């Protein structure tokens, strides 16, 4: 029998935040040999207890208890956006690797604090920009980088989901609304595939009478001269969909999740009423599972991170510029 090595052992994870995305990561960990959930913490203790019981883990009463736990290798930060720094910095200072949900933080100062804490502690900081793990978007990136459309000139991207801006997400100071909940996915992909942003202009509205925008249209001028139009909607009445096109001087690429998915199942349940809809129909493996497997392999030293903290900071910077532009009515230079 082959002797088990350190690279064979599961990465022992703590889930910080027991809402719908924390539950999603915990479920993904149960599907792969590379990960094991050993602890759960939540600002709402009863949520931590429920999730811990579901995955066979223990609950922790405080962040410091998680940070001090000798059997935790890494923590997945799934708290509301404005509280990412609180959790991530505590974990880094405790010597734990950090997997942080997107956006990296709610403000640039918070994001920089997280990056500095991880650097000082010598731990890995991995940011869950899951769109990079969707096969269609990875393929689009590779085609553009390979010159399939020549020099990109106009990029149009739409990401929409049903009316899911509820709870803490309705507070713009906590969530950033549709721009940081939805738009940041496309901001990250845009910078990854097409290069740096130069200027941002955004119009946004809220249909729910709350402070956070639930619809936004953002125009991003890239340093290459290309123009991107990014539509972020959390008020769609037809469910979750992504579609768009990338036009260059040598051709056109288009994508549409309605055309890519052979079967779509959308059930009304209690979880869907309180969180962002997450696609569940895939050809091979959920990108959320692929992403977590990759993160565990990075922690083991077997792979290099697909997204760096500085790239996550760049996507956040565009999202915050869009929020500033929407409020002021003026374009914002980066």
C-alpha positions in Angstrom: 0.0 0.0 0.0 1.3 3.4 -0.9 2.2 5.5 2.1 0.0 8.6 2.5 1.8 11.9 2.1 0.9 15.4 3.3 -0.3 16.1 -0.2 -2.9 13.3 0.1 -4.5 14.6 3.3 -7.6 16.8 3.2 -7.3 20.5 3.8 -9.1 21.1 7.1 -11.6 24.0 6.6 -13.5 26.3 8.8 -16.6 28.0 7.3 -17.1 31.5 8.5 -20.7 32.6 7.8 -23.5 30.0 7.6 -25.7 31.6 5.0 -26.5 30.3 1.6 -22.9 30.7 0.2 -21.3 29.2 3.3 -23.6 26.3 3.0 -22.7 26.0 -0.7 -19.0 25.8 0.1 -19.6 23.3 2.8 -21.6 21.1 0.4 -18.8 21.4 -2.2 -16.2 20.3 0.4 -18.2 17.1 1.0 -17.9 16.2 -2.7 -14.0 16.2 -2.9 -11.3 14.3 -1.2 -9.1 17.4 -1.0 -11.2 19.1 1.7 -12.9 18.5 5.0 -15.0 20.9 7.0 -14.1 20.7 10.7 -15.5 23.9 12.1 -18.3 26.5 11.5 -18.7 30.0 12.9 -21.4 32.5 12.2 -22.5 35.9 13.6 -25.9 34.1 14.0 -25.1 31.1 16.2 -28.2 29.0 15.3 -27.1 29.1 11.7 -23.7 27.8 12.6 -25.2 25.0 14.6 -27.5 24.0 11.8 -24.7 23.9 9.2 -22.3 22.2 11.4 -24.8 19.4 12.1 -25.4 19.0 8.4 -21.7 18.5 7.6 -20.5 16.8 10.7 -18.4 19.6 12.0 -18.2 21.5 15.3 -19.3 25.1 16.0 -17.0 27.8 17.3 -18.3 30.7 19.4 -15.8 33.3 18.3 -13.5 34.1 15.4 -10.5 33.9 17.8 -11.5 30.3 18.7 -11.3 29.5 15.0 -8.0 31.4 14.5 -6.5 29.5 17.5 -7.8 26.0 16.5 -4.8 23.7 15.8 -6.9 21.4 13.5 -7.9 24.2 11.1 -5.7 24.8 8.0 -7.8 27.3 6.2 -11.0 29.3 6.6 -13.5 30.2 3.9 -14.9 33.8 4.6 -18.6 33.8 3.7 -19.8 36.7 5.8 -21.5 39.9 4.4 -19.1 41.9 2.3 -18.4 44.7 4.9 -17.3 42.0 7.4 -14.8 40.2 5.2 -11.8 42.1 6.6 -12.8 41.3 10.2 -12.8 37.5 9.5 -9.9 37.3 7.0 -7.5 39.4 9.1 -8.2 37.4 12.2 -7.6 34.1 10.3 -4.4 35.3 8.7 -3.0 36.5 12.1 -3.8 33.1 13.4 -1.7 31.5 10.7 -4.7 30.2 8.7 -4.8 30.3 4.9 -7.7 32.5 3.8 -10.3 31.7 1.1 -12.4 34.8 0.7 -15.7 35.1 -1.1 -15.9 37.9 -3.7 -15.8 40.8 -3.5 -12.5 40.8 -1.5 -14.0 43.5 0.8 -16.5 46.4 0.8 -13.8 49.1 0.7 -10.3 49.4 -0.8 -8.9 50.1 2.7 -10.4 46.8 4.0 -9.1 44.9 1.0 -5.6 46.3 1.5 -5.8 45.4 5.2 -6.6 41.8 4.2 -3.8 41.5 1.7 -1.3 43.1 4.1 -2.3 40.7 6.9 -1.9 37.6 4.6 1.5 38.8 3.4 2.7 39.5 6.9 1.6 36.1 8.1 3.0 34.2 5.1 -0.4 32.6 4.4 -2.2 32.2 1.1 -5.1 34.5 0.2 -7.4 33.0 -2.4 -10.4 34.9 -3.7 -13.5 33.1 -4.9 -14.1 34.8 -8.3 -15.9 31.7 -9.4 -16.7 32.9 -13.0 -13.1 32.0 -13.8 -14.0 28.4 -13.2 -17.0 28.3 -15.5 -15.9 26.5 -18.7 -17.6 29.0 -21.0 -15.9 32.0 -19.5 -12.6 30.2 -19.3 -12.9 29.4 -23.0 -13.9 33.0 -23.8 -10.8 34.2 -22.0 -8.5 31.8 -23.8 -10.0 32.6 -27.2 -9.5 36.4 -26.7 -6.0 35.9 -25.3 -5.2 33.7 -28.3 -6.3 36.5 -30.8 -9.5 34.8 -32.0 -11.3 38.2 -32.5 -8.2 40.2 -33.0 -8.1 43.4 -30.9 -11.3 43.6 -28.8 -13.2 46.8 -29.4 -16.7 46.4 -27.8 -17.6 44.1 -25.0 -21.3 43.7 -23.9 -22.0 41.6 -20.8 -25.3 41.0 -19.0 -25.6 39.1 -15.7 -29.1 38.8 -14.2 -31.0 37.0 -11.6 -34.4 37.1 -10.0 -35.4 39.6 -7.2 -32.9 38.4 -4.6 -31.6 41.7 -3.1 -32.9 41.0 0.4 -31.6 41.2 4.0 -28.2 42.7 4.5 -27.8 43.0 0.7 -30.3 45.9 0.7 -27.8 48.1 2.7 -25.4 49.6 0.2 -22.8 50.2 2.9 -22.7 46.5 3.7 -23.1 44.8 0.3 -22.6 47.3 -2.5 -25.8 46.1 -4.1 -25.9 44.6 -7.6 -22.5 46.2 -8.5 -20.5 44.2 -5.9 -22.8 41.2 -5.7 -23.2 40.7 -9.4 -21.2 43.1 -11.4 -17.9 42.3 -9.8 -18.0 38.9 -11.5 -17.9 40.6 -14.9 -15.5 43.3 -13.8 -13.0 40.6 -12.8 -13.5 38.6 -16.0 -13.2 41.8 -18.1 -9.8 42.8 -16.6 -8.6 39.2 -16.8 -9.5 38.7 -20.5 -9.2 42.2 -21.9 -6.8 44.3 -19.8 -6.7 47.2 -17.4 -9.6 49.7 -16.9 -9.0 53.4 -17.5 -12.4 55.1 -16.8 -15.8 54.0 -15.4 -19.3 55.5 -15.8 -22.4 54.0 -14.3 -26.1 54.5 -13.9 -27.9 52.5 -11.3 -31.4 52.3 -9.7 -33.1 50.7 -6.8 -36.6 49.4 -7.3 -37.1 48.2 -3.7 -36.9 51.5 -1.8 -33.6 50.5 -0.2 -30.2 52.0 -0.4 -28.5 49.4 -2.5 -28.9 49.5 -6.3 -30.5 46.3 -7.7 -29.9 47.3 -11.3 -26.8 48.9 -12.9 -25.4 49.6 -16.3 -21.7 50.3 -16.2 -19.5 51.5 -19.1 -15.8 50.8 -18.7 -13.1 52.2 -21.0 -10.0 50.0 -21.1 -6.5 51.3 -21.6 -6.5 49.4 -24.9 -9.2 51.6 -26.2 -11.9 49.0 -26.0 -15.3 49.9 -24.5 -17.3 47.5 -22.2 -21.0 47.7 -21.4 -21.8 45.6 -18.3 -25.4 45.2 -17.2 -25.9 43.9 -13.6 -29.5 43.0 -12.7 -31.0 41.5 -9.6 -34.6 42.2 -10.7 -35.1 39.8 -13.6 -38.5 38.2 -13.8 -37.2 35.3 -16.0 -34.5 33.9 -13.6 -30.8 33.6 -13.8 -29.0 34.3 -17.1 -25.7 35.5 -18.5 -25.2 36.6 -22.1 -23.1 38.9 -24.1 -20.6 39.4 -27.0 -17.0 40.4 -27.6 -16.4 42.2 -30.9 -13.0 42.7 -32.3 -11.4 43.8 -35.5 -11.2 40.2 -36.6 -14.4 38.6 -35.5 -17.2 38.2 -32.9 -17.7 35.9 -29.9 -21.1 35.4 -28.3 -22.3 33.5 -25.2 -25.6 32.8 -23.7 -26.3 30.6 -20.7 -29.8 29.9 -22.0 -28.3 28.3 -25.0 -25.5 26.5 -23.1 -27.7 24.7 -20.6 -29.6 21.7 -21.9 -31.9 21.5 -18.8 -32.6 24.3 -16.3 -34.4 23.5 -13.1 -35.4 26.4 -10.8 -37.3 25.5 -7.7 -38.9 28.0 -5.3 -37.5 27.3 -1.8 -36.8 29.0 1.5 -33.1 29.4 0.7 -33.8 31.0 -2.7 -35.8 33.7 -1.0 -32.9 34.9 1.1 -29.9 34.6 -1.2 -28.5 35.1 -4.7 -29.6 32.4 -7.1 -26.7 30.1 -7.9 -26.8 27.9 -11.1 -26.9 24.2 -10.3 -27.0 22.5 -13.8 -23.6 21.7 -15.3 -22.2 19.4 -17.9 -19.5 17.8 -15.8 -18.8 19.3 -12.4 -20.0 22.4 -10.6 -17.5 25.3 -11.0 -17.9 25.9 -7.2 -16.5 22.4 -6.7 -13.7 22.9 -9.3 -12.8 26.2 -7.6 -12.6 24.6 -4.1 -10.5 21.7 -5.4 -8.1 24.2 -7.0 -7.9 26.3 -3.8 -7.1 23.1 -1.8 -4.4 22.1 -4.3 -2.9 25.7 -4.0 -2.8 25.4 -0.2 -1.1 22.0 -0.6 1.5 23.6 -3.0 0.3 21.6 -6.0 -1.0 24.5 -8.1 -0.5 28.2 -8.6 -3.6 30.4 -7.8 -5.6 31.3 -10.8 -6.5 34.7 -9.3 -4.1 36.8 -7.3 -5.1 39.1 -4.5 -4.0 42.1 -6.6 -6.4 41.0 -9.4 -9.2 40.7 -6.9 -8.4 44.2 -5.7 -8.5 45.5 -9.3 -12.1 44.1 -9.8 -13.2 45.7 -6.5 -11.6 49.0 -7.6 -13.8 49.0 -10.7 -16.9 48.1 -8.7 -16.3 50.9 -6.2 -15.7 53.3 -9.0 -19.0 52.3 -10.6 -20.8 52.9 -7.2 -19.1 56.3 -7.0 -20.1 57.2 -10.6 -23.7 56.1 -10.0 -23.9 58.4 -7.0 -22.2 61.4 -8.5 -23.4 61.1 -12.1 -19.8 61.6 -13.3 -17.2 59.3 -14.9 -14.5 58.1 -12.5 -10.9 57.7 -13.7 -8.8 54.9 -12.3 
